[in-house]
């Protein structure tokens, strides 16, 4: 089937221009001047007054992740359907190797969860919960044979996913050899556990203490330490996940200025939400916003230049290359409530996979980002960073026809009553969004239009990824 998208403004990494898009089957066949005569199509989609952008690529999701005695409430069916509603057409989730487990067994378990259950295309990173000789050998196997080219390590969560500096260095050395990208959760977990235990012993058990005991300087310290280890390992490609703090961003910026292969993402929650306004909500309500790293204080590090200000600046300067979600939802009832009386037992995670494209577009509406930068941070750069470009992340001939038609003149009200995530609350309740996802195509198939979902679970295909195309 041939589909023509006509009348819209195509936005890509090089700018925006009025262009028509011709799709043949699952791929983009041509772009040409509007109204060109003689173009035959079986279906015409009118995009007058709207932006035509690449489908979003969310490279940080956790569907059905086990955490704190429970599991993330979105499985691959519900989570990828919600992503589609929000204009995301590709996700990269995290397969998990726990300490003592075989890496390939962890990957096989995640394939079993996702296979036949995804509404959009998907790939995997690999969480390394136990770095030893066998796990290091498995890294080579996954890069060469499985299309898994990124590995996540944790400087937080001792006793769960934590790796010490020696393990981190060995994994980085392996990645330097095989070209993989190391993804890092950078918080000083050993120090944080001491602070958290001391707070609980003092009777400070409300959700807000989750943030108070994970200060931004400990994210900054871990970020600096990781950049040094990557330098020692031979300029290992290093990507910091969910960066939330000015101190951490400063170390990323310094490493990049020095010419190192250091990159970072942030998430919408760190651009908009704060410790006081959300995590510090009355009673136990703040549990809805417990995530790690935590939401940062409203007036830090300076009243006239906050963490949020610095993160927006980082997006403009490319010190922050990507916006992802760290989508890891837990229902308030029966899940977040596990931590009543002890904030350390609250499952960590926020649900945002449906709202990322809209929330980052607010930066465009507010004059913080350009249209091009919106597309870069949400689609093109994540595709390049994780070995999917030009199949994903761009509207050009030969690329997959993953396309979002976005209406800048419409508005969206975010609410748990209307979202499509398997979640009994919304971290974004009451947010009024300037702009709206109008139509979504995944590999040429219309999966969202006219306020309805037309896709299906099982449509999504597993993506074997190449090496990062974003290295210096």
C-alpha positions, 0 to 999 in steps of 0.5 A: 500500500502507498500512503501520501502525507500531504500539506504538513511541515516535515521536521528533521535534524537539519530543519523544517520544510513544507514537504509531502511524504510518500510511503510505500509499504513499511518504508519511506519512498520519497519526499517532494514539494507539496502538491506535485502532480502525478503522485499516486497513493492508495491513502492520503493523510492531510497534515495541513497546519501540522508538523510531520516528525519522526516517530519518537525513540524512547531508549529507557523503559522498564516494562515489568521490571522486578523491584522492591518485591513487586513488578512494574505495572506496565507489561510490554502490551500495555506499555508499548500501546501507551507509548504509541498513543504518545507518539513513540514508535520505538522503545529500548527496554532493559533485559536483566541479569541478576547477580549469579545469573547467566547473562544469556538467560536474563536476555532470553527471559526478556525476549519471552516477555516481549515477543508477540506482545509489543505494539511498536518496535523494540530493542533491549539493553542488558543490565549487568547485575554481576560482572565476572569473567563469564559475564564479560565473555557474554558481552562479546556474544551479545554484541556480535550475535544478539544485536545488544550493544549497550550494557547498564551498570549501577553505582547505586542499589547495593545488594541488588544491581550494584557494581563496585569500581573494579567491576565497572572498570572491567566492564568498561575495558571490555566495551572499549574492546568490542565497541559497546556503550556503557550506560551508567546509573550514577549515584553513590549507593554506599553513602546513600544507604548510610544516609537512608538508614540514619533517617529511618532510625530518626523516624524520618520515614515520609517519602520526601526523605527519599530525596533528602537522603539522595543529595545531588552532590552524590550524583555528581560524585558518582558521575565524576568517578565514572568519567575517570574510570572510562578515561582509564579504560581507554575513552570507553563510550559512556552514557549517563542515564536519567541525569538530574543534577547540576553537579552531574551535568558539570562533570559531563560537560567537562568530559565532553569538552576534553573530547571524551566519549561521554553522553547523557540523557535526562527525563521529563520529571527532572525538567518540570517536577520538584522535591517540594511540590511533588515528592514532599506532597502531604501525607504519603502522596509523595510516594507517587513521585519516588524515583531514583535519582530523586526529584531535586529541590526547587531552589538548588543549586541557586535560586536564580539558576536551578537544576531544572534551568541547567538541564534545559541549558544542557539540552540546548548545548548538547551536553544532554543529548537525549530525553528518555523517560525511565518509564517504570510505573508502580500503582499507588495502591498495593505497590507504592503503599509497600513503603508506608512507614519506611520510604526505603521500601517504596518501589522506585519509578514514575510512568511517563512513556505516553507523555514524553513527546508532549512534555518536551514539545513544551520546551518549544512552546516556551521558547526553550528549545527549537523544533529541530532540537525537539526532534533531535532529543526525542528521535534522531539522536537516540536512534544514532546513539543506540545503533538504529539510525537511519532505520529509525529517527529520521524521515528520509527515503529508505527509513522505516515509515515511523511518523507522527503528525503533531498538531501544535494548535491543539491542547492536551490535558494529562490525567489518570482518567484518560491516559493509557498506561496501566497505572492508577495515578498520573505523575502529571495530573492536571498538566495542560499541554500545548500541542497534541499527537494527531496521527501515528504511523508505525512502519507505514501502518496507522496505529493512532488516529482520530482519537482511537488506537488502530494498532495491535499487540504483536505488530512490534518487531525486535530490533537488532542494533548496531554500534553507536553512531554518535561517538567522537 
